[in-house]
Amino acid sequence: MLRLLAAGAVALLALACAWALPAAANASNSSENTQIAATLAPNRLHARATLDIHIAYGQAESELPPPVRHALLRLPAALGIDIPALRSCSAAHLRAHGARGCPPQSSIGSGQAVADALLGSQLLSEHVALSLFVGPLVNLEPTFEILAEARTPFRERVVIVGSVLPDDPPFGEDLSISLPPIRTLPLEPDASIVALSLSIGPRKDARSRGANAVLVPARCPPGGFPFEIESSFADGASSSALTAAPCPR
């Protein structure tokens, strides 16, 4: 079993569709507006579960937010990922071949996103498929990789490598991700992330003891399991948002 933490990878792109996000507290001195929502299924103490994370970015002026350059996803204390058979897939393999050929045991999640860009006066939305993998250990510490594949209107494959950092209560560990620029056309501005949806753990119709799964803590703190996203942007601004997954009833 490897405590990698649950969450994956927050990062990358998207909204053009609108996910209904539960109320989340936003703390920011900038015009950037960030929202986060998190749910566990089954929502049961000490369960092997799937964690669903939704993140949305926007601006008060209804303009595109600036590109995200770094994201830190803070996870509840004692929340982890149960990986019965530790197998990894390298970033080099993902860049060259995508998910094809990666050990099935290395997969820990999937999701979808959309990057928005203004090309002249036209708003262009790039639809992106996301896959999360266990990466090789670095100095005996776990890493993870996010494979982002876009097919329309541009065909592109990007691999983002993230690290796992310790944190203080009420959090346990953080997922730290630096995001490269999302290029569009020559002389046009980079695309911006406007939202992200990611599931960590097995598909809800394919849970088994052999599948990688999120481990729900044995105790739930008052107010629920806390999650926080801290983001920094290309223009130097920053924002954060906090939410809590409800305690099991």
Phi, psi and omega in degrees: 000137180237125174276098184258333186088157195263109160168075194289111160044085174283114164168125157148237221228155150123125163199132168206334167261160183240116175277138177281113183259133172299162182302135179224143180279130179251133178232111183198144174261005182252177179279352179289135181243122183241141175230148177220144174221147181217138176222151177242136179220122357288147180274078185219135181301138177064022180272156166272118195223178172247132178257125176254124179243134175233129179230137179227140178241145177197182176229150181299330182276008180064019175267170176294137175290157174294159181299141175283134179251331178211142178226138178235113180259117182262129188247154183298149175301139176075359175279131182215183176239128176273116180242093186300322180234103187287110174226143181239164174231128187284154177297324179297319178294317181297320179294322184278323189235356187071206181285346182298125179093352177286144176301135179303329182290347180276347182280129178233006178173171178207169179183195181210157181202171177215129176260131180257143178216147174262113176253099190070238177257004184260132175273123181245131179249126179257118180273132189230133172264135183244140174224138183246134184229153169289130176262173178296150174294139176238114185054041179066012178253143182289149171231167176220162182226138176249120175265119179246121182235121178251140181241328178221141357281347178245142177264117185206148177231127180229140175242127180246125180261131181240161179239163181249127184238146175286156179218172181261153177306146010278007179262165180242307180219160180238147168259120182250126185224128171258130186256129177285161175301142178260096186288151176241258179248157178306135178071005177256154182292157177295156176287158180242144172282130174241349174182166184207142175227126185217138176246128179251125183113185184287156171300148185297340179259011185220036179283136176206166181295335182274352183274147172294134185213155174285137176261115178285134179302159181284341178231148178247126181289159177305131180093352177105180180278119186278141173227140178220140175243126175245128186230143171240148190242165184297336181271006179092352179283167176215160177206162177214158178213144183233140175214176178218134171279132186297148175291148176301143179273000000 
